[in-house]
Amino acid sequence: MDHVPVLWTAAYAPRVSPAVRTASRQLLRVRCFLRRLALLDHAGGGGY
């Protein structure tokens, strides 16, 4: 999973409300998914 400092802090800080933690974790998951999707085009093997 990618480390985005602001989202990471909000997702795992003990003093943040549960709603903000949940939303931050979901945003981290979405960002990770989108990054992996974007990197599929750049995989080795010729691209064909």
C-alpha positions, -999 to +999 in steps of 0.1 A: +000+000+000+012+035-008+022+058+020+005+092+017+015+110+049-017+130+054-040+101+046-018+076+065-019+098+097-056+103+095-063+066+088-043+053+118-041+081+143-058+072+176-073+107+182-091+109+149-128+102+148-139+068+135-156+083+104-125+101+093-103+070+099-127+049+078-128+075+050-091+078+050-085+041+048-110+039+019-091+066+001-058+048+006-073+017-008-087+035-039-054+053-045-036+019-043-060+004-067-057+033-092-019+032-090-018-005-097-042+000-126-021+027-141+011+006-137-005-023-157+003-004-189+040-002-179+046-038-172+074-056-190+069-081-217+066-059-248+031-046-240+015-067-268 
